[in-house]
Amino acid sequence: MPKVFEKFIELINNERFFDAHEVLEEYWQKIRKTDNPYKNAYRGFINAAVAMELKKRGRNYKKVWQIYEKYKPLYLQKEKFIRIMKFLDTKKP
């Protein structure tokens, strides 16, 4: 699994959701305007971390979590994404 995902999972496990969001967003910013077929998968994972941070702060997170869930068909296309999806689903806010 790429280091960016390992770091993302580590930060989620430590409830550093904002930092987890930042780790993936840095990469996503590089690919978001390209034809990378998985750019929205990264966007979904970023939104999962944002939803967790919003919940932690006592704010409404449900619409942001729905963005994560919207991209589930993309996650099913790559084994590493499936593992991350299953992990995030256990942390659902």
C-alpha positions in Angstrom: 0.0 0.0 0.0 1.4 3.4 -0.9 2.9 5.4 2.0 0.3 8.2 1.6 -2.5 5.6 2.4 -0.5 4.2 5.3 -0.1 7.7 6.7 -3.8 8.4 6.1 -4.9 5.3 8.0 -2.4 6.0 10.9 -3.8 9.5 11.3 -7.4 8.3 11.2 -6.6 5.7 13.9 -5.1 8.5 16.0 -8.2 10.6 15.4 -6.2 13.3 13.6 -8.8 13.6 10.9 -7.8 17.0 9.7 -4.2 15.9 9.2 -5.4 12.8 7.4 -7.4 15.0 5.0 -4.3 17.1 4.4 -2.2 14.1 3.6 -4.5 13.0 0.8 -5.4 16.4 -0.4 -1.8 17.2 -1.2 -1.7 14.4 -3.7 -5.3 15.0 -4.9 -4.4 18.6 -5.8 -1.8 17.3 -8.2 -4.2 15.0 -10.0 -7.6 16.7 -9.7 -7.4 18.4 -13.1 -6.0 15.4 -14.9 -7.7 12.5 -16.6 -6.7 10.2 -13.7 -9.7 7.8 -13.4 -9.3 7.5 -9.6 -9.2 11.2 -8.7 -12.7 11.1 -7.3 -11.8 8.1 -5.1 -9.2 10.3 -3.4 -11.8 13.0 -3.1 -14.1 10.6 -1.4 -11.5 9.5 1.1 -10.7 13.1 1.8 -14.4 13.8 2.5 -14.5 10.8 4.9 -11.8 12.4 7.0 -13.5 15.7 6.8 -16.8 14.2 8.0 -15.0 12.6 10.9 -13.4 15.9 11.9 -16.8 17.7 11.6 -18.4 15.1 13.9 -15.5 15.4 16.4 -16.2 19.2 16.5 -19.9 18.6 17.0 -20.9 19.9 13.6 -23.1 18.5 10.9 -21.1 15.9 8.9 -23.8 13.8 7.1 -23.7 15.5 3.7 -19.9 15.3 3.6 -20.0 11.6 4.5 -22.5 11.1 1.7 -19.8 12.4 -0.7 -17.5 9.6 0.5 -20.3 7.0 0.0 -21.1 8.3 -3.5 -17.8 7.1 -4.8 -18.0 3.6 -3.4 -18.2 2.1 -7.0 -14.8 3.6 -7.7 -13.3 2.1 -4.5 -14.3 -1.4 -5.7 -12.1 -1.1 -8.7 -8.8 -1.4 -6.8 -7.7 -3.7 -4.0 -6.0 -0.9 -2.1 -9.2 1.2 -2.3 -11.3 -1.7 -1.1 -9.1 -2.0 2.0 -9.3 1.7 2.8 -13.1 1.7 2.2 -13.6 -1.2 4.6 -11.4 0.5 7.2 -13.2 3.8 6.9 -16.6 2.1 7.1 -15.6 0.8 10.5 -15.0 4.4 11.6 -18.2 5.8 10.2 -19.2 8.8 12.2 
